[in-house]
Amino acid sequence: MNFITDLENSLRSNSNRETAIPMENYMKNNFDFLGIKTEERRTIFKAYYEKHKSEIKADFRNIGWELFNKNEREFHQCAIDLLVKEFKKNYKLEDIKLIEKLITTNSWWDSVDVLAKYLLGGYLQQFPDETYEVIERFSNSENMWLNRSAIIFQLSYKDKTNFELLKSECEKHKESNEFFIQKAIGWALRDYSRFNPIGVTNFVNATNLKPLSKREALRNIK
């Protein structure tokens, strides 16, 4: 794949160990970094995306997956940028398998939150009849990141959010001691409170949420 070869050569030639160390520390040393900041990474990505656009469009799923399985986090970030761009309103029904693999591979909040909001959320907007089956499966999984995705996938839905489904997910996971689950519940409710502050307030007051979830949910409601 010429795109991956060119992109990898360029990213590695611009690596900076001094910058990489604080990046790795910020991410709890879960991943290795090349030490390339976001703006520079996206500039490099854009140049090679334009150069190899036809190759990418013909095989973006495999290209994204290959990038996502490289070692350094910058490659994962490039994969996500590529997939968000190419998947937009361009899903196939079977793409849920790839989306699930992405969420459960090299998982951390920075990747999962984008994948859940844009890929999972976009997929279920294109195939709304799949929503309950997919979200039920993700929600019942033993994988915490799939659980989190089931809670936050509607973040881009705005006033089209299915509040009943959101409340159901919050109820199901309200006893979780996982920080990322408690935070997801609060985040999803806070986001929707922009469109339905009374509904969110009433739900929070009637539901025994963990303190972190409750605090986050009500943060922007006066």
C-alpha positions in Angstrom: 0.0 0.0 0.0 1.8 3.1 -1.2 -0.2 5.4 1.0 0.7 3.6 4.2 4.4 3.4 3.1 4.6 7.1 2.4 2.7 8.1 5.5 4.8 5.8 7.8 8.1 7.0 6.3 7.1 10.6 6.8 5.8 10.2 10.3 8.9 8.3 11.4 11.2 10.8 9.9 9.5 13.6 11.9 9.5 11.7 15.2 10.6 13.5 18.3 11.5 11.5 21.4 11.5 14.6 23.6 7.9 15.3 22.6 6.9 11.7 22.8 7.7 11.2 26.5 5.0 13.6 27.9 2.5 12.3 25.3 3.1 8.8 26.6 2.8 9.9 30.2 -0.5 11.7 29.5 -1.9 8.5 28.1 -0.8 6.5 31.2 2.0 4.8 29.1 -0.6 2.6 27.4 0.9 3.4 24.0 4.2 4.4 22.3 4.3 7.7 20.6 6.4 9.1 17.8 6.1 12.6 19.4 4.2 14.3 16.5 1.7 16.9 17.6 -1.8 16.9 16.2 -1.5 19.8 13.8 1.7 18.5 12.3 0.3 14.9 12.1 -2.8 16.1 10.2 -0.7 18.2 7.8 1.4 15.1 6.9 -1.7 13.0 6.7 -3.5 15.4 4.4 -0.6 15.6 2.0 -0.4 11.9 1.5 -4.2 11.5 1.5 -4.4 13.9 -1.5 -1.5 12.1 -3.2 -3.1 8.6 -2.8 -6.8 9.5 -2.8 -7.8 6.9 -5.4 -6.0 4.1 -3.6 -7.6 5.1 -0.3 -11.1 5.3 -1.6 -10.8 1.9 -3.2 -9.7 0.2 0.0 -10.1 2.5 3.0 -11.4 -0.2 5.4 -8.3 -2.3 5.0 -6.0 0.7 5.0 -7.6 2.0 8.2 -7.4 -1.4 9.9 -3.7 -1.8 9.0 -2.8 1.6 10.4 -4.8 0.9 13.5 -2.7 -2.2 14.2 0.7 -0.4 14.0 2.5 0.2 17.2 2.6 4.0 17.7 -0.5 6.0 18.6 -0.1 8.5 15.8 -0.9 5.7 13.3 -4.1 4.9 15.2 -5.0 8.6 15.1 -4.4 8.7 11.4 -6.5 5.6 10.9 -9.4 7.2 12.8 -9.1 10.5 10.8 -9.2 8.5 7.6 -12.1 6.2 8.6 -14.3 9.1 9.9 -13.7 10.9 6.6 -14.3 7.9 4.3 -17.2 6.2 6.2 -19.4 9.3 6.2 -22.8 8.1 4.9 -20.9 5.3 3.1 -21.5 2.3 5.4 -22.2 -1.2 4.5 -24.4 -3.3 6.8 -21.4 -5.6 7.7 -19.3 -2.6 8.7 -20.4 -3.0 12.3 -17.9 -5.9 12.6 -15.0 -3.6 11.8 -16.4 -0.8 14.0 -16.6 -3.3 16.9 -13.0 -4.5 16.2 -11.8 -0.9 16.2 -13.4 -0.1 19.5 -12.0 -3.2 21.2 -8.4 -2.8 19.7 -5.8 -0.5 21.3 -8.7 0.9 23.4 -8.5 4.1 25.4 -10.8 7.0 25.8 -9.2 9.1 23.0 -9.9 6.5 20.3 -13.1 5.0 21.7 -14.9 8.3 22.1 -14.3 9.3 18.4 -15.2 5.8 17.1 -18.4 5.7 19.2 -19.6 9.2 18.3 -18.7 9.2 14.6 -18.4 5.6 13.4 -20.9 3.8 15.6 -23.2 6.8 15.7 -23.0 7.3 12.0 -23.5 3.7 11.2 -26.7 3.5 13.3 -28.0 6.7 11.7 -27.7 5.0 8.3 -29.1 1.7 9.6 -31.5 2.7 12.4 -33.2 -0.7 12.4 -30.0 -2.1 13.7 -29.8 0.2 16.7 -31.5 -1.9 19.4 -29.7 -5.2 18.5 -26.3 -3.5 18.3 -26.6 -1.4 21.4 -28.0 -4.3 23.4 -25.1 -6.5 22.4 -22.5 -3.8 23.1 -24.2 -2.9 26.4 -24.3 -6.5 27.6 -20.7 -7.1 26.7 -18.0 -7.7 29.3 -15.8 -5.2 27.4 -16.1 -1.9 29.2 -15.3 0.1 26.0 -18.3 -1.4 24.2 -20.4 -0.5 27.2 -19.1 3.1 27.1 -19.8 3.2 23.3 -23.4 2.1 23.9 -23.9 5.0 26.3 -22.3 7.8 24.2 -22.9 6.8 20.6 -25.7 9.4 20.3 -23.5 12.4 21.1 -23.8 13.7 17.5 -27.6 13.2 17.4 -28.4 16.4 19.3 -32.2 16.9 19.4 -32.7 13.6 17.5 -31.4 11.7 20.5 -33.5 8.7 21.6 -33.9 9.7 25.2 -35.6 6.5 26.2 -32.7 4.5 24.9 -30.2 6.8 26.6 -32.1 6.5 29.9 -32.2 2.8 29.6 -28.4 2.6 29.1 -27.8 4.9 32.1 -30.1 2.8 34.3 -28.3 -0.4 33.2 -24.9 0.8 34.1 -25.6 3.2 36.9 -24.0 0.9 39.6 -20.7 0.5 37.7 -17.6 1.4 39.6 -15.7 2.0 36.3 -14.6 5.7 36.1 -15.1 5.7 32.3 -18.6 4.3 32.6 -19.7 6.8 35.3 -18.1 9.6 33.2 -19.9 8.4 30.0 -23.3 8.5 31.7 -22.8 12.0 32.9 -21.3 13.2 29.6 -24.2 11.7 27.5 -26.8 13.2 29.8 -25.1 16.6 30.0 -24.8 16.7 26.2 -28.5 16.0 25.7 -29.5 18.5 28.5 -28.8 21.2 25.9 -32.0 20.1 24.2 -34.1 18.8 27.1 -32.8 20.2 30.4 -36.1 19.5 32.2 -36.1 15.9 31.1 -32.5 15.3 32.1 -33.0 17.0 35.5 -36.1 14.9 36.2 -34.3 11.7 35.2 -31.2 12.4 37.3 -33.4 13.3 40.3 -35.4 10.1 40.0 -32.3 7.9 39.4 -29.7 6.8 41.9 -26.7 7.7 39.8 -23.2 7.6 41.1 -22.0 11.1 42.3 -19.6 11.6 39.4 -22.4 10.8 36.8 -24.9 13.1 38.6 -22.4 15.9 38.8 -21.4 15.7 35.2 -25.0 15.3 34.0 -26.2 18.5 35.8 -23.1 20.6 35.2 -24.6 22.9 32.6 -28.2 23.1 33.9 -29.0 26.3 35.8 
